[in-house]
Amino acid sequence: MQTPTLFALLLLLVLVAYGTGFTRAVTAARGSGGLRNLASLPGYYGLHTALWCGLPALLLLVAWIAFDDAIICAMVINSLADKPETISAQNLLWTQIQNVAAGNLFGEPEPQIAAAAEHLAALRDNSRLLKAGLTLILATGLGAFTLLRFSPQLRAREKVEKVLRWVLLACACAAIFTTIGILLSVLFESLRFFQAVPVSEFLFGLHWSPQMALRADQVGSSGAFGAVPLFTGTMMVTAIAMFVAVPVGLMSAIYLAEYAGRRVRAFAKPVLEILAGVPTVVYGFFAALTVAPFIRDAAAAVGLEASSESALAAGLVMGVMIIPFVSSLSDDVINAVPQSLRDGALGLGSTHSETVRKVVIPAALPGIVGGVLLAVSRAIGETMIVVMAAGLAANLTANPLDSVTTVTVQIVTLLVGDQEFDSPKTLAAFALGLMLFLTTLVLNFIALHVVKKYREQYD
């Protein structure tokens, strides 16, 4: 039985369990003088039965799906007489076995691989049967057991709410555990990278050339992993984008919230937010085909030399893309400032502009800082615009007319295609990811400090 079919069947059992529990409660209420003799409403009895029927079976099914492939892989690899020693060789062999089992490998496979493919197919068939059987037995058994324990005095509402509280807690913890998992995975791979490349070379090196030569006599066979050009390129493009997005976005938010009429706001705000829905690849095309040639021609007209792919082109277009993030969040925060503060300032003789500058903006500053922080994170993580408009060259330069690259672009470049996670070239992507994580963490601390400072002054 396929997994989608099993999910659908489990959902059907849950609906049947809910209907049976609900009907059982209604029948018991009729026989004992009405709903007031039940400890809970009939719907809670149905939910109680449905939760016991579906939740444990769903957890079993999810766990089975999560660990099934890994267990089968270990069983197949360990059953081989000639088992590879390295992890990379085992992964390659596992891919070949899967291809043979799926019928995607041309030619006659080796006897060992063919036998392993047959073993894999048998294990998967047995796994599907066992998964479906255990899931359905568990759901049916727990649902029937809950119905047998039915009693009008059962406090079904309290039990349902207790389960739902645990479900909500699990959902709240999912984001935390996901963040911890991402951090640990990036950290462990980064430590492997720093075992091959010194931290000082990575943080302070001025040359970035992660390509590893195939022979020791080739030039640059050891690679160059100085990430300073990537950091400077990222900061330059982000600074240009923020120089465009923050003033334009903030001023447009102030105008829409404080000065624009209803008709203007009803037209301008949706049009401005359309920019957030444009795919980044479209911005990249616009930057590469329109903005970059314009900057190159304009620079040539005044006697300057500009590259066909420049940090200025990428930063300007990225700033246009980020304007809706700053504008929309700032507009919402400014509108959330109580009207009584404006009325009080105007009543004391302040002009409209003085009220906006000295009352509204300080009150809304924590939210504005949060919007700017979101925009900075968006700019740091942007890839497509930089690839198409700024290039891939890791140049250490302070000239915005030169071609540069960023950390995210290099991460994508290093991880494109089939990669072996044993070389410094591939592991460098995780070190760059760790630096992005730490940079975002520092930005959060700075933003919290600024918010706390101005909030204290406002209070």
VOKE-99706 format. One line per field, with one value per residue (C-alpha): x, y, z; residue in one letter. Coordinates in nm, 4 decimals, always signed. Layout:
u	c(X	...) $
v	c(Y	...) $
w	c(Z	...) $
aa	c(A	...) $
END
This chain:
u	c(+0.0000	+0.1387	+0.1869	-0.0754	-0.3340	-0.2432	-0.2811	-0.6225	-0.7321	-0.6101	-0.8063	-1.1157	-1.0703	-1.0359	-1.3608	-1.5367	-1.3989	-1.5202	-1.8663	-1.8896	-1.7824	-2.0197	-2.3116	-2.2298	-2.2378	-2.5672	-2.7242	-2.6032	-2.7439	-3.0867	-3.0941	-2.9971	-3.2124	-3.0304	-2.6932	-2.6726	-2.5984	-2.2835	-1.9554	-1.8699	-2.0419	-2.0810	-1.8261	-1.5525	-1.6307	-1.5952	-1.2648	-1.1383	-1.2065	-1.0621	-0.7413	-0.6771	-0.7521	-0.5410	-0.2639	-0.0575	-0.0969	+0.0086	+0.3177	+0.4080	+0.3618	+0.5729	+0.8517	+0.8420	+0.8706	+1.1564	+1.3748	+1.2637	+1.5034	+1.8057	+1.7416	+1.6911	+2.0101	+2.2097	+2.0638	+2.1433	+2.4973	+2.5778	+2.4550	+2.7176	+3.0154	+3.2442	+3.1345	+3.3081	+3.5004	+3.4508	+3.1191	+3.1445	+3.1987	+2.9009	+2.6821	+2.7872	+2.7167	+2.3782	+2.2880	+2.3786	+2.1693	+1.8712	+1.9047	+1.9163	+1.6132	+1.4218	+1.5282	+1.7109	+2.0585	+2.1520	+2.3611	+2.4153	+2.4855	+2.7393	+2.6068	+2.6618	+2.4698	+2.1903	+2.1498	+2.1516	+1.8841	+1.6629	+1.7212	+1.6310	+1.3067	+1.2087	+1.2826	+1.0793	+0.7824	+0.7948	+0.8340	+0.5249	+0.3154	+0.4369	+0.3883	+0.0313	-0.0562	+0.0838	-0.0657	-0.4140	-0.4036	-0.2887	-0.5543	-0.8359	-0.7304	-0.6924	-1.0173	-1.2084	-1.0401	-1.1477	-1.5058	-1.5103	-1.4027	-1.6768	-1.8693	-2.1017	-1.8892	-1.5699	-1.4291	-1.3565	-1.3101	-1.0251	-0.8520	-0.8901	-0.7601	-0.4660	-0.3709	-0.4159	-0.1901	+0.0815	+0.0264	+0.0576	+0.3714	+0.5202	+0.4446	+0.6043	+0.9144	+0.9424	+1.0903	+1.3373	+1.4534	+1.4738	+1.6990	+1.9163	+1.9395	+2.0414	+2.3018	+2.4505	+2.4641	+2.6353	+2.8665	+2.9866	+3.0615	+3.2348	+3.4582	+3.5589	+3.6457	+3.8531	+4.0511	+4.1795	+4.1901	+4.3039	+4.0432	+4.2821	+4.3224	+3.9471	+3.8622	+4.1547	+4.2709	+4.2465	+4.2197	+3.9246	+3.9760	+3.8198	+3.8792	+4.0918	+4.3267	+4.3272	+4.7092	+4.9560	+5.1653	+4.8776	+4.8726	+4.6696	+4.6335	+4.5741	+4.3065	+4.2691	+3.9995	+4.0337	+3.6759	+3.7427	+3.6478	+3.3157	+3.2452	+3.3290	+3.1197	+2.8231	+2.8513	+2.8890	+2.5838	+2.3790	+2.4828	+2.3840	+2.0503	+1.9805	+2.0810	+1.7989	+1.5388	+1.5420	+1.4907	+1.2435	+1.0532	+1.0385	+0.9386	+0.6717	+0.5365	+0.5216	+0.3444	+0.0905	+0.0199	+0.0154	-0.0386	-0.2009	-0.5752	-0.7876	-0.7960	-0.4218	-0.3506	-0.5946	-0.4072	-0.0439	-0.0091	-0.1163	+0.0986	+0.3977	+0.3471	+0.3324	+0.7110	+0.7313	+0.5556	+0.7887	+1.0233	+1.3859	+1.4916	+1.2866	+1.4768	+1.7958	+1.7008	+1.6141	+1.9460	+2.1531	+1.9805	+1.8835	+2.0483	+2.4009	+2.4395	+2.2983	+2.5515	+2.8352	+2.7375	+2.6828	+3.0219	+3.1900	+3.0214	+3.1903	+3.5264	+3.4969	+3.5493	+3.2657	+3.2352	+2.9481	+2.8522	+2.8851	+2.7955	+2.6133	+2.3726	+2.2963	+2.2584	+2.0245	+1.7897	+1.8031	+1.7123	+1.4063	+1.3085	+1.3385	+1.1382	+0.8049	+0.9493	+1.0475	+0.7436	+0.4743	+0.6091	+0.6785	+0.3318	+0.1662	+0.3727	+0.3026	-0.0709	-0.0547	+0.0567	-0.2442	-0.4330	-0.4403	-0.0667	-0.1198	-0.4151	-0.2157	+0.0783	-0.1499	-0.3384	-0.0129	+0.0497	+0.2717	+0.2438	+0.1643	+0.5266	+0.6520	+0.4033	+0.5270	+0.8962	+0.8835	+0.5926	+0.4885	+0.8314	+0.9840	+0.6779	+0.6995	+1.0785	+1.0986	+0.8795	+1.0678	+1.3979	+1.2485	+1.1422	+1.4868	+1.6460	+1.4206	+1.5227	+1.8936	+1.8525	+1.6677	+1.9477	+2.2210	+2.0425	+1.9642	+2.1394	+1.9804	+2.0179	+2.3844	+2.4551	+2.3018	+2.4070	+2.7242	+2.8972	+3.0938	+3.4379	+3.5668	+3.7306	+3.8526	+3.7538	+3.5805	+3.4714	+3.0966	+3.1526	+3.3598	+3.2325	+3.1958	+3.0358	+2.8642	+2.8605	+2.5284	+2.6371	+2.9500	+2.7487	+2.5277	+2.8303	+3.0094	+2.7084	+2.5870	+2.5949	+2.7143	+2.9595	+3.1725	+3.1477	+3.5067	+3.6936	+3.7570	+3.5932	+3.2502	+3.2907	+3.3705	+3.0007	+2.9118	+3.1737	+3.0227	+2.6767	+2.8003	+2.9307	+2.5902	+2.4227	+2.6574	+2.6107	+2.2333	+2.2730	+2.4845	+2.2274	+1.9557	+2.1534	+2.2130	+1.8468	+1.7368	+1.9780	+1.8465	+1.4845	+1.5440	+1.7256	+1.4540	+1.1744	+1.3240	+1.3452	+0.9877	+0.8543) $
v	c(+0.0000	+0.3381	+0.6075	+0.8539	+0.5748	+0.4845	+0.8481	+0.8653	+0.5430	+0.6662	+0.9886	+0.7842	+0.5841	+0.9067	+1.0419	+0.7158	+0.7253	+1.0827	+1.0002	+0.6865	+0.8702	+1.1575	+0.9210	+0.7197	+1.0355	+1.1547	+0.8128	+0.8077	+1.1565	+1.0572	+0.7570	+0.9511	+1.2600	+1.4999	+1.6575	+1.8032	+1.4551	+1.4308	+1.5545	+1.7140	+1.8016	+1.5192	+1.6809	+1.6358	+1.2659	+1.2400	+1.4306	+1.2157	+0.8975	+1.0454	+1.1583	+0.8160	+0.6558	+0.8839	+1.0510	+0.7451	+0.5847	+0.9089	+0.9361	+0.5757	+0.6425	+0.9595	+0.7892	+0.4945	+0.7212	+0.9167	+0.6175	+0.3522	+0.4382	+0.4727	+0.1359	-0.0397	+0.1202	-0.0054	-0.3560	-0.3749	-0.2382	-0.4636	-0.7687	-0.7209	-0.9505	-0.6829	-0.3830	-0.0494	+0.1079	+0.4803	+0.6572	+0.8189	+0.4792	+0.3372	+0.6274	+0.5742	+0.2017	+0.2696	+0.5004	+0.2282	-0.0285	+0.2069	+0.2720	-0.1003	-0.1627	+0.1132	-0.0080	+0.3161	+0.1688	+0.0747	-0.2319	-0.5466	-0.4751	-0.6648	-0.9785	-0.8294	-0.5118	-0.7105	-0.9302	-0.6230	-0.4627	-0.7699	-0.7617	-0.3924	-0.4522	-0.7318	-0.5196	-0.2307	-0.4552	-0.6042	-0.2591	-0.1278	-0.4231	-0.4027	-0.0254	-0.0470	-0.3376	-0.1860	+0.1559	+0.0250	-0.2190	+0.0529	+0.2995	+0.0464	-0.1029	+0.2262	+0.3592	+0.0483	+0.0581	+0.4207	+0.3370	+0.0476	+0.2842	+0.5339	+0.6692	+0.9712	+1.0753	+1.0827	+1.4362	+1.4270	+1.8030	+1.8129	+1.5180	+1.6669	+2.0063	+1.8422	+1.6606	+1.9765	+2.1679	+1.9096	+1.9353	+2.3136	+2.2828	+2.0417	+2.2836	+2.5681	+2.3581	+2.2488	+2.5829	+2.5758	+2.2221	+2.2949	+2.5934	+2.3874	+2.1085	+2.3498	+2.5083	+2.1758	+2.0360	+2.3488	+2.3630	+2.0022	+2.0338	+2.3672	+2.2060	+1.9467	+2.2311	+2.4127	+2.0952	+2.1262	+2.5062	+2.7295	+2.9659	+3.2599	+3.1919	+3.1693	+3.4849	+3.7046	+3.5591	+3.7941	+3.5366	+3.3099	+3.0230	+2.7049	+2.4982	+2.1976	+2.0666	+1.7017	+1.6735	+1.8072	+1.9737	+2.1931	+2.5606	+2.6321	+2.2664	+2.3443	+2.6069	+2.9494	+2.9938	+3.3544	+3.4726	+3.8455	+3.9203	+3.7439	+3.9354	+4.2713	+4.1928	+4.0937	+4.4074	+4.6324	+4.4965	+4.4982	+4.8549	+4.9793	+4.7979	+4.9452	+5.2913	+5.2618	+5.0602	+5.2212	+5.5894	+5.5169	+5.2537	+5.4540	+5.7796	+5.6068	+5.4436	+5.7810	+5.9384	+5.6576	+5.6450	+6.0173	+6.2285	+6.0294	+6.0387	+5.7282	+5.7090	+5.7541	+5.4997	+5.2481	+5.2705	+5.3261	+5.0639	+4.7611	+4.8805	+4.9177	+4.5729	+4.4177	+4.4540	+4.1899	+3.9368	+3.9731	+3.6699	+3.7504	+3.6028	+3.8782	+4.1373	+3.9633	+3.9906	+4.3565	+4.4220	+4.2330	+4.3629	+4.7173	+4.8550	+4.7147	+4.8378	+5.1768	+5.2087	+5.1023	+5.3571	+5.6324	+5.5657	+5.5689	+5.9001	+6.0662	+5.8974	+5.6120	+5.2435	+5.0167	+4.6431	+4.4907	+4.3225	+4.5503	+4.5659	+4.8936	+4.7353	+4.4436	+4.6689	+4.9163	+4.6477	+4.4595	+4.7808	+4.8213	+4.4639	+4.5220	+4.8480	+4.6686	+4.4888	+4.8162	+5.0102	+4.7579	+4.6773	+5.0417	+5.1432	+4.8831	+4.9900	+5.3609	+5.2942	+5.0971	+5.4073	+5.5181	+5.8146	+5.9667	+6.0381	+6.2351	+6.4229	+6.5094	+6.6442	+6.8470	+6.9770	+7.1082	+7.3129	+7.0832	+7.0879	+6.7735	+6.7269	+6.7819	+6.5260	+6.2740	+6.3393	+6.3696	+6.1465	+5.8952	+5.7875	+5.7399	+5.5387	+5.3226	+5.2934	+4.9381	+4.8065	+5.0085	+4.8644	+4.5176	+4.5883	+4.7186	+4.4112	+4.1879	+4.3833	+4.3462	+3.9713	+3.9547	+4.1436	+3.9260	+3.6089	+3.7160	+3.5104	+3.5322	+3.9081	+3.8953	+3.6022	+3.7766	+4.1370	+4.1284	+3.8151	+3.5334	+3.6927	+3.7158	+4.0570	+4.2453	+4.5976	+4.9037	+5.0253	+4.9622	+4.9680	+4.6479	+4.2925	+4.1223	+3.8144	+3.7366	+3.4588	+3.3122	+3.3018	+3.1085	+2.8641	+2.7871	+2.7604	+2.5179	+2.2905	+2.2740	+1.9250	+1.6008	+1.6793	+1.4754	+1.6087	+1.5149	+1.7977	+2.1497	+2.2885	+2.1517	+2.1926	+2.5614	+2.6157	+2.5128	+2.7484	+3.0319	+2.9313	+2.9440	+3.2959	+3.4009	+3.2540	+3.4399	+3.7629	+3.7381	+3.6676	+3.9812	+4.1869	+4.0577	+4.1608	+4.5067	+4.5481	+4.4387	+4.6881	+4.9721	+4.8797	+4.8581	+5.1932	+5.3871	+5.2071	+5.3174	+5.6755	+5.6658	+5.5081) $
w	c(+0.0000	-0.1012	+0.1622	+0.0228	+0.0184	+0.3760	+0.4855	+0.3187	+0.4850	+0.8233	+0.7741	+0.6951	+1.0157	+1.2146	+1.0681	+1.1462	+1.5027	+1.5484	+1.4182	+1.6338	+1.9486	+1.8789	+1.8130	+2.1258	+2.3361	+2.1859	+2.2427	+2.6039	+2.6586	+2.5288	+2.7568	+3.0695	+3.0448	+2.8133	+2.7461	+3.0965	+3.2294	+3.0146	+3.1590	+2.8201	+2.4971	+2.2416	+2.0098	+2.2700	+2.2982	+1.9218	+1.9299	+2.2150	+2.0165	+1.6958	+1.8677	+2.0180	+1.6829	+1.4648	+1.6645	+1.7765	+1.4337	+1.2660	+1.4857	+1.4021	+1.0312	+1.0358	+1.2299	+0.9917	+0.6883	+0.8497	+0.9381	+0.6907	+0.4085	+0.6377	+0.8030	+0.4701	+0.3346	+0.6332	+0.5994	+0.2266	+0.2603	+0.5559	+0.3659	+0.0934	+0.0988	-0.0475	+0.1597	+0.0812	+0.3660	+0.3010	+0.3386	-0.0045	-0.1697	+0.0211	-0.0922	-0.4531	-0.4296	-0.2674	-0.5582	-0.8070	-0.6201	-0.6157	-0.9883	-1.0628	-0.8391	-1.0165	-1.3620	-1.4435	-1.5051	-1.8601	-1.9275	-1.7281	-1.3606	-1.1544	-0.9812	-0.6376	-0.7260	-0.8924	-0.5847	-0.3606	-0.5802	-0.5421	-0.1664	-0.1637	-0.3551	-0.1164	+0.1910	+0.0557	-0.0199	+0.3282	+0.4793	+0.3004	+0.4124	+0.7700	+0.7807	+0.6553	+0.8844	+1.2036	+1.1315	+1.0655	+1.3572	+1.5952	+1.4761	+1.4866	+1.8179	+2.0047	+1.8571	+1.9682	+2.3113	+2.3582	+2.2651	+2.5126	+2.7898	+2.7047	+3.0006	+3.0393	+3.3366	+3.1246	+3.1167	+2.7455	+2.7120	+2.9624	+2.7964	+2.4479	+2.5596	+2.7320	+2.4127	+2.2077	+2.4476	+2.3905	+2.0150	+2.0281	+2.2411	+1.9881	+1.7063	+1.9014	+1.9694	+1.6063	+1.5019	+1.7905	+1.7203	+1.3485	+1.4163	+1.6506	+1.3926	+1.1178	+1.3438	+1.4515	+1.0977	+0.9678	+1.2709	+1.2439	+0.8727	+0.9354	+1.1972	+0.9369	+0.7009	+0.9630	+1.0234	+0.6668	+0.6380	+0.9280	+1.0688	+1.0302	+0.6585	+0.6097	+0.8058	+0.7016	+0.3706	+0.0727	-0.2061	-0.2783	-0.5232	-0.3818	-0.6963	-0.6044	-0.8743	-0.9711	-0.9666	-0.7161	-0.9894	-1.1081	-1.0170	-0.7054	-0.6224	-0.2558	-0.3283	-0.1702	+0.0952	+0.2053	+0.2452	+0.2866	-0.0798	-0.0246	+0.2958	+0.1383	-0.1685	+0.0481	+0.2625	-0.0416	-0.2229	+0.0994	+0.1835	-0.1631	-0.1373	+0.2057	+0.0859	-0.1677	+0.0253	+0.3712	+0.2777	-0.0020	+0.1946	+0.5167	+0.3489	+0.1424	+0.4605	+0.6377	+0.3410	+0.3071	+0.6819	+0.7668	+0.4574	+0.1759	+0.1229	+0.1131	-0.2662	-0.3019	-0.0308	-0.1775	-0.5086	-0.4036	-0.1305	-0.3416	-0.6335	-0.4030	-0.2549	-0.6024	-0.6065	-0.3318	-0.5546	-0.8518	-0.8763	-0.8072	-1.1407	-1.3099	-1.1074	-1.2142	-1.5821	-1.5337	-1.3612	-1.6191	-1.9322	-1.8341	-1.5201	-1.5661	-1.9295	-1.8274	-1.5429	-1.7722	-2.0394	-1.7836	-1.6257	-1.9674	-2.0459	-1.7456	-1.8045	-1.5560	-1.6236	-1.5167	-1.5472	-1.7408	-1.4094	-1.1077	-0.7419	-0.8045	-1.0534	-0.8222	-0.5173	-0.6869	-0.8183	-0.4886	-0.3091	-0.5318	-0.4536	-0.0765	-0.0691	-0.0037	+0.3006	+0.4666	+0.3471	+0.4378	+0.7841	+0.8664	+0.7455	+0.9677	+1.2690	+1.2160	+1.1851	+1.5112	+1.7064	+1.9170	+1.7763	+2.1245	+2.0988	+1.7799	+1.9279	+2.2394	+2.0388	+1.8117	+2.1142	+2.2622	+1.9483	+1.7436	+1.3693	+1.1743	+1.0682	+1.4254	+1.5516	+1.2979	+1.3717	+1.7496	+1.8511	+1.5864	+1.4610	+1.8124	+1.9157	+1.6039	+1.6023	+1.7477	+1.4671	+1.2064	+1.3267	+1.2983	+0.9407	+0.8494	+1.0081	+0.7991	+0.4909	+0.5743	+0.6212	+0.2894	+0.1161	+0.2675	+0.1598	-0.1970	-0.4651	-0.8098	-0.8591	-0.7588	-0.9902	-1.2903	-1.2219	-1.0083	-1.1375	-0.9770	-0.9515	-0.5945	-0.6271	-0.3207	-0.4108	-0.2697	-0.6133	-0.6648	-1.0419	-1.0267	-1.0443	-0.7053	-0.5565	-0.2276	+0.0279	-0.0848	-0.4493	-0.3569	-0.1441	-0.4432	-0.6729	-0.4413	-0.3962	-0.7573	-0.9067	-0.7523	-0.4746	-0.2390	+0.1136	+0.1913	+0.0193	+0.1526	-0.1619	-0.0684	+0.3069	+0.2521	+0.1764	+0.5327	+0.6772	+0.4743	+0.5960	+0.9553	+0.8991	+0.7631	+1.0714	+1.3060	+1.1109	+1.1443	+1.5154	+1.5609	+1.3690	+1.6023	+1.9098	+1.7652	+1.6782	+2.0262	+2.1822	+1.9670	+2.0344	+2.4082	+2.4151	+2.2343	+2.4151	+2.7481	+2.6242	+2.5009	+2.8208) $
aa	c(M	Q	T	P	T	L	F	A	L	L	L	L	L	V	L	V	A	Y	G	T	G	F	T	R	A	V	T	A	A	R	G	S	G	G	L	R	N	L	A	S	L	P	G	Y	Y	G	L	H	T	A	L	W	C	G	L	P	A	L	L	L	L	V	A	W	I	A	F	D	D	A	I	I	C	A	M	V	I	N	S	L	A	D	K	P	E	T	I	S	A	Q	N	L	L	W	T	Q	I	Q	N	V	A	A	G	N	L	F	G	E	P	E	P	Q	I	A	A	A	A	E	H	L	A	A	L	R	D	N	S	R	L	L	K	A	G	L	T	L	I	L	A	T	G	L	G	A	F	T	L	L	R	F	S	P	Q	L	R	A	R	E	K	V	E	K	V	L	R	W	V	L	L	A	C	A	C	A	A	I	F	T	T	I	G	I	L	L	S	V	L	F	E	S	L	R	F	F	Q	A	V	P	V	S	E	F	L	F	G	L	H	W	S	P	Q	M	A	L	R	A	D	Q	V	G	S	S	G	A	F	G	A	V	P	L	F	T	G	T	M	M	V	T	A	I	A	M	F	V	A	V	P	V	G	L	M	S	A	I	Y	L	A	E	Y	A	G	R	R	V	R	A	F	A	K	P	V	L	E	I	L	A	G	V	P	T	V	V	Y	G	F	F	A	A	L	T	V	A	P	F	I	R	D	A	A	A	A	V	G	L	E	A	S	S	E	S	A	L	A	A	G	L	V	M	G	V	M	I	I	P	F	V	S	S	L	S	D	D	V	I	N	A	V	P	Q	S	L	R	D	G	A	L	G	L	G	S	T	H	S	E	T	V	R	K	V	V	I	P	A	A	L	P	G	I	V	G	G	V	L	L	A	V	S	R	A	I	G	E	T	M	I	V	V	M	A	A	G	L	A	A	N	L	T	A	N	P	L	D	S	V	T	T	V	T	V	Q	I	V	T	L	L	V	G	D	Q	E	F	D	S	P	K	T	L	A	A	F	A	L	G	L	M	L	F	L	T	T	L	V	L	N	F	I	A	L	H	V	V	K	K	Y	R	E	Q	Y	D) $
END
